[in-house]
Amino acid sequence: MKHILHVLGITATGAGLLLACSSAPTSPAPEDSTGATGGGRAGEPATPTVPGATGDGDRMAVASAGVLDSVAAAPPSCAGAPRCQAIDCCESPVVPGGTFAMGRSKVGTDADKDGFVNEVPEHTASVSSFRLDTFEVTVGRFRQFVKAYAGPPAEGVGAHPKVKGTGWSSKWNANMPRKGESLAEFAGQFDCASDVVPWTKDAGRNEKMPMTCVTWYEAFAFGAWDGGRLPTEAEWEYAAAGGAENRMYPWGNAAPTTDLASYECLSDGDPACTHADLPDVGSKPAGNGRWGHRDLGGGAFEWTMDWFDDAWYGGGGSACNDCINTTRPDSDLKIFRGGDFKDGAAFLRATVRLYSPPVFRADNVGFRCARPVRTTR
C-alpha cells in the first residue's frame, strides 16, 4: 500500500479514501462491518465444463470442448509477428463461457475482510465464451495503431457481439483526433508527467512494455481497429477469478510475491518507482491465470467496457447473462481492473474495482483486448 496515495492521487480520511484531484482514479472505501453481505460461491460453470489443472492444461481442455478458434488472420497490431516471451504477442486464447460468483464473498475462497465496499454483494453472473488476449497491449502494438490512425472509429464498431448499443458512438469523436491528425500529437505523446512512461516517440527498447497513459477512448478505438474490443467487467473478472474456481488472485489463493506479479515497485529491489518496476508484458508466468493469461494481476490496471455505478452489483448487474453497464451515470466513470506495478498486494485481487473518467491517463493504466469466438463444431 505504500504507493497508493501517490499513484491514485487520493488522500486518506477516516476509514475511507477521498479524491484529491478530479482527474485521478477513484479508489473505493474499505468495507466496514455494516457493508452489504455477499453469498457463497455460485453454481458450476455452464458448458463447456473445463476441469483440471491451470494454465496450458485448461487451454487444451478448451480445445477438446470444441470452442478453440480456428486459425485467424493476425490482428493488424501484430504485423510482422512480434513475439512476447517467445509467444505471439497477439495470442488470444478462448475463455469458455460459464456462470460464476462475481464480486467478493464473505465466507468463500475470495473472502477478504479488508476488501472494498463496491466489491459486494457477490452475485451470480454468466458470460458467453470469448477470446481474451494473453498479453496486455504493448507499446509496439500500439505504435502500429498510431501509424495507421485515420480518424475516430466508425459508429457501432468495437461492440460486444451479443449486447446492442455497446459499440463506438460518434458522440465520443471529440475525444480522438480527426482524420489526418496525429494521434500521438493529440495525446501529448502519451506523457503522464511520470518518471515511468513506456511510450517513446521512436521505437526503442520499450516496445514490449505495456502501453499505458492511454484514455478509455483510445483503448476502445485501438480494440476496434485491431479486430477486437474492450472486455466487459464481468468477462475480465471471470478470466481473473478462473470462472467458478472463484480464485482470490489470478494464479490462485497464494499470497502475492514478486515471482507472481509486478506490484508495489518491488521488481528491482529499490523502493523508488523506476522503469525497472514495470517489466515487459508476460514477465511473471508463475502468475498466469487459469487459461494462461498473463499479468491479470499486476503490471498495469486494465480498462474495461463498463461504466461504474455503486448500485450496479445490487441492481441491474445482480444476476444476468453477458451483462454490461451501458448507462452513463452522473459520476461519468469507467472501470479498470487488475492491480498495477506501483500499488500494494491488496489491489491484485480479482474482485477489486477502480474507476476514473474516460479521459484519464496514468502510467499504471493500460488495457488488453477481447475478441469473438468461432466454434470448431
C-alpha positions as CSV (number, residue, x, y, z in Angstrom):
1,M,0.0,0.0,0.0
2,K,3.0,2.3,0.3
3,H,2.4,3.9,-3.2
4,I,-1.4,4.0,-3.4
5,L,-1.9,7.6,-2.1
6,H,0.6,8.9,-4.7
7,V,-0.4,6.8,-7.6
8,L,-4.2,7.2,-7.3
9,G,-4.0,10.8,-6.3
10,I,-6.1,10.3,-3.2
11,T,-5.8,11.2,0.4
12,A,-6.8,9.2,3.4
13,T,-9.6,10.4,5.6
14,G,-11.2,8.4,8.3
15,A,-11.9,4.9,7.2
16,G,-12.0,5.7,3.5
17,L,-10.2,7.4,0.7
18,L,-11.3,10.7,-0.9
19,L,-10.5,12.1,-4.3
20,A,-7.7,14.7,-4.2
21,C,-8.0,15.9,-7.8
22,S,-10.7,15.5,-10.4
23,S,-8.5,13.7,-12.9
24,A,-7.3,11.0,-10.6
25,P,-8.8,7.5,-10.5
26,T,-11.1,6.8,-7.6
27,S,-10.4,4.1,-5.0
28,P,-13.4,2.7,-3.1
29,A,-13.5,2.9,0.7
30,P,-12.8,-0.4,2.5
31,E,-16.0,-2.2,3.7
32,D,-16.9,-1.8,7.3
33,S,-19.0,-4.1,9.5
34,T,-22.2,-2.6,8.2
35,G,-21.5,-3.3,4.5
36,A,-23.6,-5.3,2.2
37,T,-23.5,-9.1,2.6
38,G,-22.3,-11.5,0.0
39,G,-23.2,-15.0,-0.8
40,G,-21.0,-18.1,-1.1
41,R,-19.9,-19.5,-4.4
42,A,-22.2,-19.6,-7.4
43,G,-23.1,-22.7,-9.3
44,E,-20.8,-24.7,-11.5
45,P,-19.7,-23.4,-15.0
46,A,-22.1,-23.6,-17.9
47,T,-21.0,-25.6,-20.9
48,P,-18.3,-26.3,-21.8
49,T,-17.0,-27.5,-18.4
50,V,-13.3,-27.3,-18.2
51,P,-12.0,-29.2,-15.2
52,G,-8.4,-30.0,-14.2
53,A,-5.3,-28.0,-13.9
54,T,-4.5,-24.4,-14.6
55,G,-2.9,-22.6,-17.5
56,D,-1.9,-24.8,-20.5
57,G,-3.9,-27.8,-19.2
58,D,-7.1,-25.9,-19.2
59,R,-6.4,-24.4,-22.6
60,M,-6.0,-27.9,-24.0
61,A,-9.3,-28.9,-22.4
62,V,-11.0,-25.9,-24.1
63,A,-9.7,-27.2,-27.5
64,S,-11.2,-30.6,-26.9
65,A,-14.5,-28.9,-25.9
66,G,-14.8,-27.6,-29.5
67,V,-14.6,-23.9,-28.7
68,L,-11.0,-23.3,-29.7
69,D,-10.8,-20.8,-32.6
70,S,-9.6,-21.9,-35.9
71,V,-6.5,-20.1,-37.2
72,A,-7.4,-16.5,-37.9
73,A,-5.6,-13.7,-39.6
74,A,-3.2,-11.8,-37.4
75,P,-4.6,-8.6,-35.9
76,P,-3.0,-5.5,-37.6
77,S,-1.2,-4.6,-34.4
78,C,0.9,-7.8,-34.8
79,A,2.0,-7.2,-38.4
80,G,5.5,-8.7,-38.6
81,A,4.6,-11.3,-36.0
82,P,6.2,-9.8,-32.9
83,R,7.0,-12.2,-30.0
84,C,6.3,-11.6,-26.3
85,Q,8.1,-14.0,-24.0
86,A,8.7,-16.3,-27.1
87,I,4.9,-16.3,-27.7
88,D,2.8,-14.4,-30.3
89,C,2.1,-11.0,-28.8
90,C,-1.4,-11.3,-30.2
91,E,-2.2,-14.7,-28.9
92,S,-5.8,-14.7,-27.7
93,P,-7.0,-18.0,-26.2
94,V,-10.6,-18.9,-25.7
95,V,-12.1,-18.4,-22.3
96,P,-15.0,-20.9,-22.1
97,G,-18.3,-19.4,-21.1
98,G,-19.8,-20.2,-17.8
99,T,-21.5,-19.0,-14.6
100,F,-19.6,-17.7,-11.6
101,A,-19.9,-15.8,-8.4
102,M,-18.9,-12.2,-9.4
103,G,-17.8,-9.9,-6.6
104,R,-16.3,-10.7,-3.2
105,S,-17.9,-13.2,-0.8
106,K,-17.9,-13.0,3.0
107,V,-17.0,-16.7,3.5
108,G,-15.9,-18.1,0.2
109,T,-12.5,-18.6,-1.4
110,D,-12.2,-14.9,-2.2
111,A,-13.3,-13.5,1.1
112,D,-11.3,-10.6,2.4
113,K,-12.3,-8.6,5.5
114,D,-10.4,-5.6,4.2
115,G,-12.0,-5.6,0.8
116,F,-13.7,-2.6,-0.7
117,V,-17.4,-2.0,-0.3
118,N,-18.1,-1.8,-4.1
119,E,-17.0,-5.4,-4.5
120,V,-20.2,-6.6,-2.8
121,P,-22.8,-8.1,-2.9
122,E,-21.4,-11.2,-4.5
123,H,-23.9,-12.2,-7.2
124,T,-24.3,-14.7,-10.0
125,A,-23.2,-13.7,-13.5
126,S,-22.8,-15.7,-16.7
127,V,-20.6,-14.9,-19.7
128,S,-20.6,-16.5,-23.2
129,S,-17.3,-17.9,-24.5
130,F,-14.9,-15.2,-25.7
131,R,-11.3,-14.8,-26.5
132,L,-9.1,-12.7,-24.4
133,D,-5.5,-11.6,-25.3
134,T,-2.8,-13.4,-23.4
135,F,-0.9,-10.1,-23.0
136,E,-1.7,-6.5,-22.3
137,V,-1.3,-4.3,-25.4
138,T,2.3,-3.4,-25.8
139,V,3.9,-0.2,-26.8
140,G,5.0,-1.8,-30.1
141,R,1.5,-3.0,-30.9
142,F,0.0,0.4,-30.1
143,R,2.6,2.1,-32.3
144,Q,1.1,0.2,-35.3
145,F,-2.2,1.8,-34.4
146,V,-0.7,5.3,-34.2
147,K,1.0,4.8,-37.6
148,A,-2.3,3.6,-39.2
149,Y,-4.6,6.1,-37.5
150,A,-7.2,7.5,-39.9
151,G,-9.7,9.2,-37.6
152,P,-12.2,8.1,-35.0
153,P,-13.8,4.7,-35.3
154,A,-17.0,4.2,-37.3
155,E,-20.3,4.3,-35.5
156,G,-21.0,1.0,-33.8
157,V,-17.7,-0.8,-34.2
158,G,-16.0,-2.4,-31.2
159,A,-19.3,-3.7,-29.8
160,H,-19.9,-6.8,-27.7
161,P,-21.5,-9.2,-30.2
162,K,-24.4,-10.1,-28.0
163,V,-25.2,-6.7,-26.5
164,K,-26.7,-3.9,-28.6
165,G,-25.6,-0.3,-28.1
166,T,-22.1,-1.2,-26.9
167,G,-20.1,0.0,-30.0
168,W,-18.4,3.3,-30.7
169,S,-20.6,6.3,-30.5
170,S,-20.0,9.4,-32.8
171,K,-20.7,11.4,-29.6
172,W,-17.2,10.4,-28.5
173,N,-15.4,11.6,-31.6
174,A,-14.2,14.8,-30.0
175,N,-12.0,12.7,-27.7
176,M,-10.0,11.5,-30.7
177,P,-8.1,13.4,-33.4
178,R,-9.7,13.9,-36.7
179,K,-8.7,12.2,-39.9
180,G,-5.3,13.5,-41.0
181,E,-4.2,14.5,-37.5
182,S,-1.6,12.7,-35.4
183,L,-2.9,10.6,-32.6
184,A,0.5,10.8,-30.8
185,E,0.5,14.6,-31.0
186,F,-3.2,14.8,-30.0
187,A,-2.4,12.7,-26.9
188,G,0.7,14.7,-26.0
189,Q,3.0,11.8,-26.9
190,F,1.2,9.8,-24.2
191,D,3.1,11.6,-21.5
192,C,1.6,11.2,-18.0
193,A,4.1,13.6,-16.3
194,S,5.7,10.5,-14.8
195,D,9.1,9.0,-14.5
196,V,7.7,5.8,-15.9
197,V,6.2,6.5,-19.3
198,P,6.6,3.5,-21.7
199,W,5.8,5.3,-24.9
200,T,8.7,6.8,-26.9
201,K,8.4,8.9,-30.0
202,D,10.6,6.5,-31.9
203,A,10.7,2.7,-31.5
204,G,13.2,1.6,-28.9
205,R,13.7,-0.8,-26.0
206,N,10.3,-0.2,-24.5
207,E,8.3,-1.9,-27.4
208,K,7.4,-5.0,-25.2
209,M,6.3,-2.9,-22.2
210,P,2.6,-2.5,-21.6
211,M,1.1,0.6,-23.2
212,T,-0.1,2.9,-20.5
213,C,-1.1,6.6,-20.4
214,V,-4.0,5.9,-22.7
215,T,-7.5,7.1,-22.2
216,W,-10.5,4.8,-22.3
217,Y,-11.5,6.3,-25.7
218,E,-8.0,5.5,-27.1
219,A,-8.1,2.0,-25.7
220,F,-11.6,1.4,-27.2
221,A,-10.5,2.8,-30.6
222,F,-7.5,0.5,-30.7
223,G,-9.6,-2.5,-29.9
224,A,-12.0,-1.7,-32.7
225,W,-9.1,-1.1,-35.2
226,D,-7.4,-4.3,-34.1
227,G,-10.5,-6.5,-34.7
228,G,-11.4,-6.8,-31.1
229,R,-13.0,-4.7,-28.3
230,L,-12.6,-4.0,-24.6
231,P,-13.7,-6.8,-22.3
232,T,-16.7,-6.3,-20.1
233,E,-16.1,-6.1,-16.4
234,A,-17.8,-9.5,-16.0
235,E,-15.6,-11.1,-18.6
236,W,-12.5,-9.6,-17.1
237,E,-13.3,-10.9,-13.6
238,Y,-14.4,-14.3,-14.9
239,A,-11.0,-14.7,-16.5
240,A,-9.1,-13.4,-13.5
241,A,-11.0,-15.5,-11.0
242,G,-10.7,-18.7,-13.0
243,G,-14.5,-18.8,-13.5
244,A,-16.3,-20.9,-10.9
245,E,-13.0,-21.6,-9.2
246,N,-13.5,-18.2,-7.6
247,R,-9.8,-17.5,-7.1
248,M,-8.6,-14.8,-4.8
249,Y,-5.9,-13.9,-7.3
250,P,-5.5,-14.8,-11.0
251,W,-2.9,-17.5,-10.1
252,G,-4.9,-18.9,-7.2
253,N,-5.2,-18.2,-3.5
254,A,-1.5,-18.0,-2.6
255,A,-0.3,-14.7,-1.2
256,P,1.4,-12.4,-3.8
257,T,5.1,-12.5,-4.3
258,T,7.4,-10.8,-6.9
259,D,7.6,-14.1,-8.7
260,L,3.8,-13.9,-9.3
261,A,3.2,-10.3,-10.1
262,S,4.7,-6.8,-10.5
263,Y,3.4,-4.6,-7.7
264,E,4.4,-2.0,-5.1
265,C,7.6,-1.1,-7.1
266,L,9.3,-4.2,-5.8
267,S,10.6,-5.6,-9.1
268,D,14.1,-4.1,-8.9
269,G,14.6,-4.2,-5.1
270,D,14.7,-0.4,-5.0
271,P,11.9,1.4,-3.0
272,A,11.7,4.1,-5.7
273,C,9.5,3.5,-8.7
274,T,11.5,3.3,-11.9
275,H,11.2,1.8,-15.4
276,A,12.6,-1.5,-14.0
277,D,9.5,-1.9,-11.9
278,L,7.3,-2.1,-15.0
279,P,8.7,-5.1,-16.8
280,D,7.8,-6.3,-20.3
281,V,4.4,-7.9,-20.6
282,G,4.2,-11.6,-19.5
283,S,7.4,-11.4,-17.4
284,K,5.7,-13.3,-14.5
285,P,4.5,-16.6,-16.0
286,A,4.1,-18.1,-12.5
287,G,1.3,-15.7,-12.0
288,N,-0.7,-16.9,-15.1
289,G,-4.4,-17.1,-14.9
290,R,-6.4,-20.3,-15.3
291,W,-6.5,-20.0,-19.1
292,G,-2.9,-18.9,-19.5
293,H,-3.4,-15.1,-19.4
294,R,-0.5,-13.1,-18.1
295,D,-0.5,-10.0,-15.9
296,L,-4.1,-10.1,-14.9
297,G,-2.7,-9.2,-11.5
298,G,-0.1,-6.5,-11.5
299,G,1.8,-4.7,-14.3
300,A,-0.9,-2.3,-15.4
301,F,-4.6,-1.8,-14.5
302,E,-6.8,-2.5,-17.5
303,W,-9.7,-0.6,-18.9
304,T,-13.0,-2.5,-19.3
305,M,-16.1,-1.6,-21.3
306,D,-18.4,-0.8,-18.4
307,W,-19.5,2.5,-16.8
308,F,-19.2,2.5,-13.0
309,D,-22.3,2.7,-10.7
310,D,-22.2,2.0,-7.0
311,A,-25.6,0.3,-7.2
312,W,-24.8,-1.9,-10.1
313,Y,-23.9,-5.1,-8.2
314,G,-27.1,-5.0,-6.2
315,G,-29.3,-3.7,-9.1
316,G,-29.0,-4.2,-12.9
317,G,-25.9,-6.4,-12.6
318,S,-27.1,-8.6,-9.8
319,A,-28.0,-11.6,-11.9
320,C,-27.5,-11.5,-15.6
321,N,-26.1,-13.0,-18.8
322,D,-23.4,-11.1,-20.7
323,C,-24.0,-8.1,-18.5
324,I,-22.5,-4.7,-19.4
325,N,-23.4,-1.5,-17.6
326,T,-24.1,0.7,-20.6
327,T,-25.8,3.5,-18.7
328,R,-23.6,6.6,-18.3
329,P,-24.0,7.7,-14.7
330,D,-23.7,11.2,-13.4
331,S,-20.3,10.3,-12.0
332,D,-19.0,9.7,-15.6
333,L,-16.6,7.0,-14.6
334,K,-15.2,3.9,-16.4
335,I,-14.0,0.8,-14.7
336,F,-10.5,-0.6,-14.8
337,R,-9.2,-3.8,-13.1
338,G,-6.2,-5.8,-12.3
339,G,-3.7,-4.2,-9.9
340,D,-0.5,-2.5,-11.1
341,F,3.2,-2.2,-10.7
342,K,3.0,0.6,-8.2
343,D,0.3,-0.3,-5.7
344,G,0.1,-2.9,-3.0
345,A,-0.9,-6.5,-2.9
346,A,-4.5,-5.8,-1.9
347,F,-5.1,-4.4,-5.4
348,L,-4.1,-7.6,-7.1
349,R,-7.3,-9.4,-6.0
350,A,-9.6,-10.5,-8.8
351,T,-12.6,-8.6,-7.4
352,V,-11.0,-5.2,-6.9
353,R,-12.8,-2.4,-8.9
354,L,-11.3,1.0,-9.6
355,Y,-12.7,3.8,-11.8
356,S,-11.9,7.1,-13.4
357,P,-13.3,9.4,-16.1
358,P,-12.7,8.0,-19.6
359,V,-10.3,10.9,-20.4
360,F,-8.0,9.9,-17.6
361,R,-4.4,8.9,-18.3
362,A,-2.0,7.3,-15.9
363,D,1.3,5.5,-16.2
364,N,-0.2,2.5,-14.4
365,V,-3.4,2.1,-16.6
366,G,-3.4,0.1,-19.8
367,F,-5.6,-2.5,-21.4
368,R,-6.0,-5.8,-23.3
369,C,-8.5,-6.8,-26.0
370,A,-11.3,-9.3,-26.0
371,R,-12.3,-11.0,-29.3
372,P,-15.1,-13.1,-30.8
373,V,-15.1,-16.9,-30.9
374,R,-15.8,-19.2,-33.8
375,T,-16.6,-22.7,-32.8
376,T,-14.9,-25.7,-34.5
377,R,-18.0,-27.9,-34.5
